[in-house]
Amino acid sequence: MTESNPIGERLKALRKRAGLGQREMAKLAHCSTAQISRLEHGSRRLKLDVARILDDELRTGNTLQDLVLNAAEAAARRSGNSRRGEARVQRRRLPSHDAPDVDDLEFGCRTIFTQLRTFGQQLEPQAVLPMAEGLLESIRRAPSRAASGERLTAIAARCADFCGWMAQEQGEDKTALRWTKTAARLAARIQDHDLMAYSHVRHAEISLYRGDPAATISSAKRGQANQRTSPRVRALGARVEAQGHSLMGNSRAAAACLDRMASGLTSTRQPGSYGLLGSSTVDDHYALAVGWCAYDQGRYALAVDNLSRVWEALPSSAVRARGLYGSRLAAAAAANGDLDLAVSVGRRAAVDVHSTRSATGRHQLRLLAASTEVWDGRLRIRELLHEVIDSSVGSEFPIEAYGFQTPDR
């Protein structure tokens, strides 16, 4: 920590400890990403009300508040201001159980979980899932202490939800549902209404990929039912409900869900100590929902327009997401008659799907395989998949797994 900017350095350290980027931190503080950057670099002064908000959201007791008030008192002493005592009376004292967390176990578990989320975007689920299960076992065996037990349970609940995602990516839907129920049960212990509701959303997503729109809609509605849930989680539930209606062919109901989603996203605010629920790699969830639904509704040009924006904005580190949404984009482009775009995007998406062994990505590549009636197009797409698969020695996914059989012309 430097002497010239102790508040900014501490703010940055607390943000990284919570596993947040500047964008997520800005959402918590109700300000812009640029303002967070200026605060961390010392070119902008942290205000007391913002310090208190961040102390609450990051669960750091009075850490930032005290830094701000100490700086104000020091400035008053240097200037000889007789009103320096005002800073003292503004101090907010918290009960001892809300003191800044110094529990090494909790900090270690949170750090490991943050890294696991990164691994989940880049590695095979077979490699990541055992590590996540090991973290859960470590938390289960941890000594119970009132000061940290609830926070460890919160990490365990998020980790169980993560295990459900990895199991789904492994193609094990029953295991994924079992983990999702475990996450809901752990969330109920600590009254985490967001994760309890999000478990229904995850159930809906699994049903969506299984081609069951009725179960998708039913579970997504349950995920939106609790008004104590944050707007973000209800918006994610509305998105999956819209996807279910689109799969069923009900474009009017899907549009109503998308409207609810848009209004929910504009008022979104969610504590970020354990990371956002839902995809943290997608910037524009609304464009993703519109593009996804448009494909199922046969509005392929609209699908290409929205999915292109989403895919192009994804960071290169989000390999799994790039494979999934790139495959969907390629399928939409092929159905729209743009085979050059379909092959260009499809080749890169297929590499990402194959490298991460993504079951949901393979589902979208099957759509690409069936997305055009033109034999020339099918052969070009088949050729690109052959190119990707043949480059992977010992692949357990033959080209037939992507929906292709040898055609008779």
C-alpha positions as CSV (number, residue, x, y, z in Angstrom):
1,M,0.0,0.0,0.0
2,T,1.4,3.4,-1.0
3,E,1.4,6.4,1.3
4,S,0.1,8.7,-1.4
5,N,-3.0,6.7,-2.1
6,P,-3.9,4.4,0.8
7,I,-7.7,4.5,0.2
8,G,-7.4,3.7,-3.5
9,E,-5.0,0.9,-2.9
10,R,-7.2,-0.6,-0.1
11,L,-10.3,-0.3,-2.3
12,K,-8.5,-2.2,-5.1
13,A,-7.3,-4.9,-2.7
14,L,-10.8,-5.4,-1.3
15,R,-12.3,-5.6,-4.8
16,K,-9.9,-8.2,-5.9
17,R,-10.4,-10.2,-2.7
18,A,-14.1,-10.3,-3.5
19,G,-13.3,-11.6,-7.0
20,L,-14.9,-8.5,-8.7
21,G,-14.0,-6.5,-11.7
22,Q,-14.3,-2.8,-11.8
23,R,-17.5,-3.1,-13.7
24,E,-19.1,-5.2,-11.0
25,M,-17.8,-2.9,-8.3
26,A,-19.3,0.1,-10.1
27,K,-22.7,-1.6,-10.0
28,L,-22.5,-2.1,-6.3
29,A,-21.5,1.6,-5.8
30,H,-24.1,2.9,-8.3
31,C,-21.4,4.7,-10.3
32,S,-19.5,4.3,-13.5
33,T,-16.6,2.0,-14.2
34,A,-14.5,5.0,-14.9
35,Q,-15.2,6.4,-11.5
36,I,-14.1,3.2,-9.8
37,S,-10.8,3.4,-11.8
38,R,-10.3,7.0,-10.7
39,L,-11.0,6.1,-7.1
40,E,-8.4,3.3,-7.2
41,H,-5.8,5.5,-8.8
42,G,-6.4,8.3,-6.4
43,S,-7.5,10.9,-8.9
44,R,-11.0,11.0,-7.2
45,R,-11.8,11.1,-3.5
46,L,-14.0,8.4,-2.0
47,K,-17.1,9.9,-0.5
48,L,-18.3,8.7,2.9
49,D,-21.7,7.5,1.7
50,V,-20.1,5.4,-1.1
51,A,-17.6,4.0,1.4
52,R,-20.4,2.8,3.6
53,I,-22.3,1.2,0.7
54,L,-19.2,-0.7,-0.3
55,D,-18.4,-1.7,3.3
56,D,-21.9,-3.2,3.4
57,E,-21.7,-4.9,0.0
58,L,-18.2,-6.3,0.5
59,R,-18.8,-7.2,4.2
60,T,-15.8,-5.3,5.4
61,G,-17.3,-3.8,8.5
62,N,-16.2,-0.1,8.8
63,T,-12.9,-0.5,6.8
64,L,-13.5,2.0,4.0
65,Q,-15.6,4.4,6.2
66,D,-12.7,4.6,8.8
67,L,-10.1,5.2,6.1
68,V,-12.2,8.1,4.7
69,L,-12.9,9.6,8.1
70,N,-9.2,9.2,9.2
71,A,-8.2,11.1,6.1
72,A,-10.7,13.8,6.9
73,E,-9.4,14.1,10.4
74,A,-5.8,14.2,9.3
75,A,-6.6,17.0,6.8
76,A,-8.5,18.9,9.5
77,R,-5.5,18.7,11.9
78,R,-3.1,19.9,9.2
79,S,-5.3,22.9,8.5
80,G,-6.0,23.6,12.1
81,N,-9.7,23.3,11.6
82,S,-11.5,23.3,14.9
83,R,-14.4,21.3,13.4
84,R,-12.3,18.2,13.0
85,G,-14.4,16.5,15.7
86,E,-17.3,16.3,13.3
87,A,-15.7,13.4,11.5
88,R,-15.7,11.4,14.8
89,V,-19.4,11.8,15.4
90,Q,-20.2,10.6,11.9
91,R,-18.5,7.2,12.5
92,R,-20.9,4.3,12.3
93,R,-20.0,1.5,14.8
94,L,-21.0,-2.0,14.0
95,P,-21.5,-5.0,16.4
96,S,-18.4,-7.1,16.9
97,H,-19.7,-9.9,14.8
98,D,-19.8,-7.6,11.8
99,A,-16.1,-6.7,12.1
100,P,-13.9,-7.1,9.0
101,D,-13.4,-10.7,8.2
102,V,-9.9,-12.1,8.9
103,D,-10.8,-15.7,8.7
104,D,-8.1,-17.4,6.5
105,L,-10.3,-20.3,5.7
106,E,-13.1,-18.2,4.3
107,F,-10.7,-16.1,2.3
108,G,-9.0,-19.2,0.9
109,C,-12.3,-20.8,0.0
110,R,-13.6,-17.7,-1.7
111,T,-10.3,-17.3,-3.7
112,I,-10.4,-20.9,-4.8
113,F,-14.1,-20.6,-5.9
114,T,-13.3,-17.5,-7.9
115,Q,-10.5,-19.4,-9.7
116,L,-12.8,-22.3,-10.3
117,R,-15.2,-20.0,-12.1
118,T,-12.4,-19.0,-14.4
119,F,-11.4,-22.7,-15.0
120,G,-15.0,-23.5,-15.8
121,Q,-14.8,-21.2,-18.9
122,Q,-11.5,-22.7,-20.1
123,L,-11.1,-26.4,-19.1
124,E,-13.0,-29.6,-19.6
125,P,-15.7,-30.2,-16.9
126,Q,-14.1,-33.5,-16.1
127,A,-11.1,-31.6,-14.9
128,V,-12.9,-28.9,-13.0
129,L,-15.8,-30.7,-11.3
130,P,-13.5,-32.8,-9.0
131,M,-11.8,-29.6,-7.8
132,A,-15.2,-28.0,-7.0
133,E,-16.3,-31.1,-5.2
134,G,-13.1,-31.1,-3.2
135,L,-13.8,-27.5,-2.2
136,L,-17.2,-28.4,-0.9
137,E,-15.8,-31.3,1.1
138,S,-13.3,-28.9,2.7
139,I,-16.0,-26.5,3.7
140,R,-18.1,-29.4,5.1
141,R,-15.1,-30.5,7.3
142,A,-14.3,-27.0,8.4
143,P,-14.7,-26.2,12.1
144,S,-18.0,-24.5,12.8
145,R,-17.7,-20.9,14.0
146,A,-20.5,-18.5,14.3
147,A,-18.5,-15.7,12.8
148,S,-17.7,-17.5,9.6
149,G,-20.2,-20.3,9.3
150,E,-22.9,-18.4,7.4
151,R,-20.3,-17.0,4.9
152,L,-18.8,-20.5,4.3
153,T,-22.3,-21.8,3.7
154,A,-22.8,-19.0,1.2
155,I,-19.7,-20.1,-0.7
156,A,-20.7,-23.8,-0.5
157,A,-24.1,-22.9,-2.0
158,R,-22.6,-21.1,-4.9
159,C,-20.1,-23.9,-5.4
160,A,-22.9,-26.5,-5.5
161,D,-24.6,-24.3,-8.2
162,F,-21.3,-24.2,-10.1
163,C,-21.1,-28.0,-9.8
164,G,-24.5,-28.3,-11.4
165,W,-23.3,-26.2,-14.3
166,M,-20.2,-28.3,-14.8
167,A,-22.3,-31.5,-14.6
168,Q,-24.6,-30.2,-17.3
169,E,-21.6,-29.3,-19.5
170,Q,-20.4,-32.9,-19.0
171,G,-23.8,-34.1,-20.3
172,E,-25.0,-35.4,-17.0
173,D,-28.4,-33.7,-16.6
174,K,-29.6,-35.8,-13.6
175,T,-26.4,-35.1,-11.7
176,A,-26.8,-31.4,-12.6
177,L,-30.3,-31.3,-11.2
178,R,-29.1,-33.0,-8.0
179,W,-26.4,-30.4,-7.5
180,T,-28.9,-27.6,-8.2
181,K,-31.2,-29.0,-5.5
182,T,-28.2,-29.1,-3.1
183,A,-27.5,-25.4,-3.9
184,A,-31.1,-24.5,-3.1
185,R,-31.0,-26.4,0.2
186,L,-27.8,-24.7,1.3
187,A,-29.2,-21.3,0.2
188,A,-32.3,-21.9,2.3
189,R,-30.2,-22.3,5.4
190,I,-28.9,-18.8,5.1
191,Q,-32.1,-17.3,3.5
192,D,-30.3,-16.5,0.3
193,H,-33.4,-15.7,-1.7
194,D,-31.5,-15.0,-4.9
195,L,-29.9,-18.4,-5.1
196,M,-33.0,-20.2,-4.0
197,A,-34.9,-18.6,-6.9
198,Y,-32.0,-19.0,-9.3
199,S,-32.0,-22.8,-8.6
200,H,-35.4,-22.8,-10.4
201,V,-33.9,-20.8,-13.3
202,R,-31.1,-23.4,-13.6
203,H,-33.7,-26.2,-13.6
204,A,-35.4,-24.4,-16.4
205,E,-32.2,-24.1,-18.4
206,I,-31.5,-27.8,-18.1
207,S,-35.1,-28.5,-19.3
208,L,-34.6,-26.1,-22.2
209,Y,-31.6,-28.1,-23.5
210,R,-33.5,-31.3,-23.1
211,G,-36.1,-30.0,-25.5
212,D,-38.9,-29.7,-22.9
213,P,-40.5,-26.2,-23.3
214,A,-43.3,-26.9,-20.8
215,A,-41.0,-27.8,-18.0
216,T,-38.8,-24.8,-19.0
217,I,-41.6,-22.3,-18.7
218,S,-42.9,-23.8,-15.4
219,S,-39.5,-23.8,-13.6
220,A,-38.7,-20.3,-15.0
221,K,-42.0,-18.9,-13.6
222,R,-41.1,-20.3,-10.2
223,G,-37.8,-18.5,-10.4
224,Q,-39.6,-15.2,-10.8
225,A,-42.3,-15.8,-8.1
226,N,-40.5,-14.4,-5.0
227,Q,-40.6,-10.6,-4.9
228,R,-37.8,-10.7,-2.4
229,T,-35.5,-11.9,-5.2
230,S,-33.2,-9.3,-6.9
231,P,-34.3,-7.8,-10.2
232,R,-31.4,-9.5,-11.9
233,V,-32.4,-13.0,-11.0
234,R,-36.1,-12.4,-11.9
235,A,-34.8,-11.0,-15.3
236,L,-32.8,-14.2,-15.9
237,G,-35.9,-16.2,-15.1
238,A,-37.9,-14.1,-17.6
239,R,-35.2,-14.8,-20.2
240,V,-35.4,-18.5,-19.9
241,E,-39.2,-18.4,-19.9
242,A,-39.0,-16.4,-23.1
243,Q,-36.7,-19.1,-24.6
244,G,-39.3,-21.8,-23.6
245,H,-42.2,-19.9,-25.2
246,S,-40.1,-19.4,-28.4
247,L,-39.3,-23.1,-28.5
248,M,-43.0,-23.8,-28.2
249,G,-43.8,-21.3,-31.0
250,N,-45.5,-18.7,-28.8
251,S,-43.8,-15.5,-29.9
252,R,-46.3,-13.2,-28.2
253,A,-45.7,-14.7,-24.8
254,A,-41.9,-14.6,-25.5
255,A,-42.1,-10.9,-26.2
256,A,-43.9,-10.2,-23.0
257,C,-41.2,-12.1,-21.1
258,L,-38.5,-10.1,-22.9
259,D,-40.2,-6.9,-21.9
260,R,-40.1,-8.0,-18.2
261,M,-36.5,-9.0,-18.6
262,A,-35.5,-5.6,-20.0
263,S,-37.2,-3.7,-17.1
264,G,-35.5,-6.0,-14.6
265,L,-32.1,-5.5,-16.0
266,T,-32.3,-1.7,-15.8
267,S,-32.8,-1.8,-12.1
268,T,-30.4,-4.6,-11.4
269,R,-28.3,-4.5,-8.2
270,Q,-26.9,-7.6,-6.7
271,P,-24.3,-8.1,-3.9
272,G,-21.1,-9.4,-5.5
273,S,-18.9,-10.9,-2.7
274,Y,-19.3,-14.4,-4.3
275,G,-19.7,-13.3,-7.9
276,L,-22.8,-12.6,-10.0
277,L,-25.4,-15.3,-10.5
278,G,-25.8,-16.2,-14.2
279,S,-23.2,-15.6,-16.9
280,S,-20.6,-13.0,-15.8
281,T,-19.0,-13.0,-19.3
282,V,-22.0,-11.7,-21.2
283,D,-22.4,-7.9,-21.2
284,D,-25.8,-7.6,-23.0
285,H,-28.1,-10.3,-21.6
286,Y,-31.1,-8.7,-23.4
287,A,-29.4,-9.0,-26.9
288,L,-28.5,-12.6,-26.1
289,A,-32.2,-13.4,-25.2
290,V,-33.6,-11.6,-28.3
291,G,-31.1,-13.4,-30.6
292,W,-31.7,-16.8,-29.0
293,C,-35.5,-16.5,-29.2
294,A,-35.4,-15.1,-32.7
295,Y,-33.7,-18.2,-34.0
296,D,-36.4,-20.5,-32.6
297,Q,-39.0,-18.2,-34.1
298,G,-37.5,-18.4,-37.5
299,R,-36.4,-14.7,-37.6
300,Y,-32.9,-15.5,-38.6
301,A,-31.7,-12.1,-39.6
302,L,-32.7,-10.7,-36.2
303,A,-30.9,-13.6,-34.5
304,V,-27.7,-13.0,-36.4
305,D,-27.8,-9.3,-35.6
306,N,-28.1,-9.8,-31.9
307,L,-26.0,-12.9,-31.4
308,S,-23.2,-11.2,-33.4
309,R,-23.0,-8.4,-30.9
310,V,-23.0,-10.8,-28.0
311,W,-20.3,-13.1,-29.5
312,E,-18.0,-10.3,-30.6
313,A,-18.1,-8.7,-27.1
314,L,-17.1,-11.9,-25.3
315,P,-13.6,-11.9,-23.9
316,S,-11.1,-14.4,-25.3
317,S,-10.8,-16.0,-21.9
318,A,-14.5,-17.0,-22.0
319,V,-13.8,-20.1,-24.2
320,R,-16.9,-22.1,-23.2
321,A,-19.2,-19.1,-23.8
322,R,-17.6,-18.3,-27.1
323,G,-18.2,-21.9,-28.2
324,L,-21.8,-22.0,-27.1
325,Y,-23.0,-18.6,-28.5
326,G,-20.7,-18.8,-31.5
327,S,-22.3,-22.1,-32.5
328,R,-25.8,-20.6,-32.1
329,L,-24.7,-17.6,-34.2
330,A,-23.3,-19.9,-36.9
331,A,-26.5,-21.9,-37.0
332,A,-28.5,-18.7,-37.4
333,A,-26.2,-17.4,-40.2
334,A,-26.5,-20.7,-42.0
335,A,-30.3,-20.7,-41.7
336,N,-30.3,-17.1,-43.0
337,G,-28.3,-18.1,-46.1
338,D,-25.0,-16.6,-45.1
339,L,-22.8,-19.7,-45.4
340,D,-19.6,-17.7,-45.4
341,L,-20.4,-16.2,-41.9
342,A,-21.6,-19.6,-40.8
343,V,-18.4,-21.4,-41.7
344,S,-16.2,-18.6,-40.4
345,V,-17.8,-18.3,-37.0
346,G,-18.6,-22.0,-36.9
347,R,-15.0,-23.1,-37.3
348,R,-13.9,-21.0,-34.3
349,A,-16.9,-22.0,-32.2
350,A,-16.3,-25.7,-33.0
351,V,-12.7,-25.4,-31.8
352,D,-13.9,-23.8,-28.5
353,V,-16.7,-26.4,-28.0
354,H,-14.4,-29.2,-28.7
355,S,-11.6,-27.9,-26.4
356,T,-13.9,-27.5,-23.5
357,R,-15.9,-30.7,-24.1
358,S,-19.1,-28.6,-23.8
359,A,-22.4,-30.6,-24.0
360,T,-24.4,-27.5,-24.5
361,G,-22.1,-26.3,-27.2
362,R,-22.5,-29.7,-29.0
363,H,-26.2,-29.2,-28.8
364,Q,-25.9,-25.9,-30.7
365,L,-23.5,-27.5,-33.3
366,R,-26.2,-30.0,-34.0
367,L,-28.5,-27.1,-34.9
368,L,-25.7,-25.9,-37.2
369,A,-25.6,-29.3,-38.8
370,A,-29.3,-29.2,-39.5
371,S,-29.6,-25.5,-40.3
372,T,-29.5,-25.6,-44.1
373,E,-31.1,-27.6,-46.8
374,V,-28.4,-26.7,-49.3
375,W,-26.1,-29.7,-49.8
376,D,-23.1,-27.4,-50.7
377,G,-23.7,-25.6,-47.3
378,R,-24.0,-28.9,-45.4
379,L,-20.8,-30.2,-47.0
380,R,-18.9,-27.0,-46.2
381,I,-20.1,-27.2,-42.5
382,R,-19.3,-30.9,-42.4
383,E,-15.8,-30.1,-43.7
384,L,-15.1,-27.6,-41.0
385,L,-16.2,-29.9,-38.3
386,H,-14.1,-32.7,-39.7
387,E,-11.1,-30.2,-39.7
388,V,-11.7,-29.5,-36.0
389,I,-12.3,-33.0,-34.9
390,D,-9.5,-34.6,-36.9
391,S,-7.1,-32.2,-35.2
392,S,-7.9,-33.6,-31.8
393,V,-6.1,-36.9,-31.2
394,G,-8.2,-39.5,-29.4
395,S,-11.4,-37.5,-29.7
396,E,-14.4,-39.2,-28.0
397,F,-16.8,-37.1,-30.1
398,P,-17.0,-38.5,-33.7
399,I,-18.6,-36.3,-36.3
400,E,-21.9,-38.2,-36.0
401,A,-22.2,-36.7,-32.5
402,Y,-22.8,-33.3,-34.2
403,G,-25.7,-34.6,-36.1
404,F,-24.1,-35.5,-39.4
405,Q,-24.4,-38.8,-41.3
406,T,-22.7,-39.4,-44.6
407,P,-25.1,-37.9,-47.2
408,D,-26.1,-39.5,-50.5
409,R,-26.1,-36.7,-53.0
